[in-house]
Amino acid sequence: MKEGQIRKRARGIDRAFDILDHLRSVKVSQRPAEIAQALGAPTSTIYDLISVLLEHGMLEVTDANGSVFLGRRVYFLGLAYREYFDLTREAGVVLDEITATTKETSQFCMLDGNKYTVALQREGSRPFRISANVGERTPIPWTASGRLLLGHFSDDEIRDLIPANDFVLPDGSHTDFDAYIAEIRQAAKDGFFSFDSIVDTFTHCFAAPIRDQNGVCVATVCIVAPKDDARKNYAQYRDALKSAGDKLSHSV
């Protein structure tokens, strides 16, 4: 295959993943023309790629208008990944233990490209219910885990990774880049980070790293608790998470 053909095929693969990521993000089926408009891509290209994705079961038609959404093959690929990736299975058990002990919502979180996502969650049993949309992509600087997951990146790599708009917080204020870097470096030393949630003004977020054999933080375990409970039980929640992070690090 000629070099030009290889580059063209690579661009097509990238665009196909853009379609899958877009549908995951909007969480509703859409017509090919709507997808093309959202991606700023030629409609003919999107129609061709959707046709291929439909053939392979990666997309499914959902209505008479030709709207499409993620297909069941995506689900089966996810199951295969979870079966292979032992950490996710181990994390579910550890989250059960954390929530049983603390009564708070616990989470297993990872990077998804240049965003943060909650991969697993166990809701707490307190009357004050806290939940997040598992799999939803969130700006990294908005999260406690975002101070741990980037600890192995250089300052320049962090600047290149995170879109400038992601430093704009929900209230319209801006995260200072130098202050954010300082928090990342301190969190790496402490092996822990917590702060009052940027997204939810009623909660406090705790996070501890899960490290691979090279000491790189590949995921985090978290507790999200009402502020009053967080202050009252701070040491208990911190120690529970650090212990859980150490335990899961042995599974990586």
Protein Blocks (a to p, Z undefined) as FASTA:
>chain_A
ZZklmmmmmmmmmmmmmmmmmmmmnopacdfklmmmmnopafklmmmmmmmmmmnopacc
fbfnopacddfklmmmmmmmmmmmmmlmmmmmmmmmmmmmnopacdddddehjaccdfbd
cddfbfbdcdddehiacdfklpmklmmmmmmpcfklmmmmpgfklmpcfkopacdfklmm
mmmmmmmmnopacdddfklmkbccdddddddfkopafbdcdddddfklmmmmmmmmmmmm
mmmmmmmmmmZZ
